[in-house]
Amino acid sequence: MAKTYKVAVIGRTGKGNYGHGMDTVWLDFPDRARIVALADENDVGRAAASRRLKCDKTYADYRLMINREKPDIVAIGDRWLDQHPEMVIASANGKAHILLEKPICPSLDLADAMIDACDKNHVHCAIAHQTRYHPRAARIREIIASGKIGELLEMRGRGKEDQRGGGNDLMVLGTHILDLMRFFGGDPGWCFARILQANLPATRKDIRQGGEGMGPVLGDRIDAIYGFAKGVSGSFSTHKARDGVGARFALTLLGSKGMILLGTGDLPTAYLIEDPSWGMRGQAKGQPITSGGLGVTETQPATPAGAGNRLIVTDLFEAIEKDRPPLGNLRDGRFALEMILGCYASHLAKAPVELPLAKRKHPLE
């Protein structure tokens, strides 16, 4: 019979709360997961979570919870990332596998320490980059491999471009797009970026603390280029948009024979356009890419609230039982952070920088 895992949940009411359903997803697996305890430093939030999760054992200190309850899995749900390193290391030292809200942490030296702790304790950590888990992403990889869009030439992504446009958007939402670039293109070898503040080149005097405990950020407009294998280029841009906020939060894969448009989320929009002019001639219409592929009826629910998290949890169970890395693991989260911080390192150097970055401290500190 399949194992039932003891799950402990960490949230921080008022400081990232419990992320995007990182606490309630376990209720969808009554035969595979049992929430044994939760931790929240906020008294009111802790009581509300106790009712929501139907869990009587609650703690103000997550370290005490891990030591006493000895969970098999810890769900670190808070969106604020300043305490992610301590939470991951405490969970790993407690021999618990981990589900972690993105982004993983503020700097690469902290990410390195988190990976070291997980490796030392032989535990797996899954990151909530939801789109890479969806079957549509796997079908897109297959379409690219089949040569349907020809030779992959470029990948273009943009952030949500709301009031967080610039440095905050790069960290909070850019991490999804950059993770997808790696999913399709592998690891980039370099980054070259330009950062503006009020239409002028950003300088160190423009550095400010970002939201959600992410550490220092820079700029209200960022344009970055990444170099992938076989000459493939990837670009990511973000600014504070006057129009179309959120409409361009997506990744476009451009090939010599056509292109693929991919959105984000629980049921990401995905289309293939077989047109080597990339739509400039208007000769081809978009073909929907479903979980089954081209021309196949979609089998995923039409209103998939929480479906992304369920896919991640299902994969984490399998990763634990087969002793393999999760599909989106801590090393994947670290490389997305490499690409984010590479923007700052390149802008300050006024030159391309190699990835992974040699200097592991935050470039803006």
Secondary structure in CASP SS format (residue, H / E / C, confidence):
PFRMAT SS
TARGET T0000
AUTHOR 0000-0000-0000
METHOD secondary structure of the structure
MODEL  1
M C 1.00
A C 1.00
K C 1.00
T C 1.00
Y E 1.00
K E 1.00
V E 1.00
A E 1.00
V E 1.00
I E 1.00
G C 1.00
R E 1.00
T C 1.00
G C 1.00
K C 1.00
G C 1.00
N E 1.00
Y C 1.00
G C 1.00
H C 1.00
G C 1.00
M C 1.00
D C 1.00
T H 1.00
V H 1.00
W H 1.00
L H 1.00
D H 1.00
F C 1.00
P C 1.00
D C 1.00
R C 1.00
A E 1.00
R E 1.00
I E 1.00
V E 1.00
A E 1.00
L E 1.00
A E 1.00
D C 1.00
E C 1.00
N C 1.00
D H 1.00
V H 1.00
G H 1.00
R H 1.00
A H 1.00
A H 1.00
A H 1.00
S H 1.00
R H 1.00
R H 1.00
L H 1.00
K C 1.00
C C 1.00
D C 1.00
K C 1.00
T E 1.00
Y E 1.00
A C 1.00
D C 1.00
Y H 1.00
R H 1.00
L H 1.00
M H 1.00
I H 1.00
N H 1.00
R H 1.00
E H 1.00
K C 1.00
P C 1.00
D C 1.00
I E 1.00
V E 1.00
A E 1.00
I E 1.00
G C 1.00
D C 1.00
R C 1.00
W C 1.00
L C 1.00
D C 1.00
Q C 1.00
H H 1.00
P H 1.00
E H 1.00
M H 1.00
V H 1.00
I H 1.00
A H 1.00
S H 1.00
A H 1.00
N H 1.00
G C 1.00
K C 1.00
A C 1.00
H E 1.00
I E 1.00
L E 1.00
L E 1.00
E C 1.00
K C 1.00
P C 1.00
I C 1.00
C C 1.00
P C 1.00
S C 1.00
L H 1.00
D H 1.00
L H 1.00
A H 1.00
D H 1.00
A H 1.00
M H 1.00
I H 1.00
D H 1.00
A H 1.00
C H 1.00
D H 1.00
K H 1.00
N H 1.00
H C 1.00
V C 1.00
H C 1.00
C E 1.00
A E 1.00
I E 1.00
A C 1.00
H C 1.00
Q H 1.00
T H 1.00
R H 1.00
Y H 1.00
H C 1.00
P H 1.00
R H 1.00
A H 1.00
A H 1.00
R H 1.00
I H 1.00
R H 1.00
E H 1.00
I H 1.00
I H 1.00
A H 1.00
S H 1.00
G C 1.00
K C 1.00
I C 1.00
G C 1.00
E C 1.00
L E 1.00
L E 1.00
E E 1.00
M E 1.00
R E 1.00
G E 1.00
R E 1.00
G C 1.00
K C 1.00
E C 1.00
D C 1.00
Q C 1.00
R C 1.00
G C 1.00
G C 1.00
G H 1.00
N H 1.00
D H 1.00
L H 1.00
M H 1.00
V H 1.00
L C 1.00
G H 1.00
T H 1.00
H H 1.00
I H 1.00
L H 1.00
D H 1.00
L H 1.00
M H 1.00
R H 1.00
F H 1.00
F H 1.00
G H 1.00
G C 1.00
D C 1.00
P C 1.00
G C 1.00
W E 1.00
C E 1.00
F E 1.00
A E 1.00
R E 1.00
I E 1.00
L E 1.00
Q E 1.00
A C 1.00
N C 1.00
L E 1.00
P E 1.00
A C 1.00
T C 1.00
R H 1.00
K H 1.00
D H 1.00
I C 1.00
R E 1.00
Q E 1.00
G C 1.00
G C 1.00
E C 1.00
G C 1.00
M C 1.00
G C 1.00
P E 1.00
V E 1.00
L C 1.00
G C 1.00
D C 1.00
R E 1.00
I E 1.00
D E 1.00
A E 1.00
I E 1.00
Y E 1.00
G E 1.00
F C 1.00
A H 1.00
K H 1.00
G H 1.00
V C 1.00
S E 1.00
G E 1.00
S E 1.00
F E 1.00
S E 1.00
T E 1.00
H E 1.00
K C 1.00
A C 1.00
R C 1.00
D C 1.00
G C 1.00
V C 1.00
G C 1.00
A C 1.00
R C 1.00
F C 1.00
A E 1.00
L E 1.00
T E 1.00
L E 1.00
L E 1.00
G E 1.00
S C 1.00
K C 1.00
G C 1.00
M E 1.00
I E 1.00
L E 1.00
L E 1.00
G C 1.00
T C 1.00
G C 1.00
D C 1.00
L C 1.00
P C 1.00
T C 1.00
A E 1.00
Y E 1.00
L E 1.00
I E 1.00
E C 1.00
D C 1.00
P C 1.00
S C 1.00
W C 1.00
G C 1.00
M C 1.00
R C 1.00
G C 1.00
Q C 1.00
A C 1.00
K C 1.00
G C 1.00
Q E 1.00
P E 1.00
I E 1.00
T E 1.00
S C 1.00
G C 1.00
G E 1.00
L E 1.00
G C 1.00
V C 1.00
T C 1.00
E C 1.00
T C 1.00
Q C 1.00
P C 1.00
A C 1.00
T C 1.00
P C 1.00
A C 1.00
G C 1.00
A H 1.00
G H 1.00
N H 1.00
R H 1.00
L H 1.00
I H 1.00
V H 1.00
T H 1.00
D H 1.00
L H 1.00
F H 1.00
E H 1.00
A H 1.00
I H 1.00
E H 1.00
K H 1.00
D C 1.00
R C 1.00
P C 1.00
P C 1.00
L C 1.00
G C 1.00
N E 1.00
L H 1.00
R H 1.00
D H 1.00
G H 1.00
R H 1.00
F H 1.00
A H 1.00
L H 1.00
E H 1.00
M H 1.00
I H 1.00
L H 1.00
G H 1.00
C H 1.00
Y H 1.00
A H 1.00
S H 1.00
H H 1.00
L H 1.00
A H 1.00
K C 1.00
A C 1.00
P C 1.00
V E 1.00
E E 1.00
L C 1.00
P C 1.00
L C 1.00
A C 1.00
K C 1.00
R C 1.00
K C 1.00
H C 1.00
P C 1.00
L C 1.00
E C 1.00
END
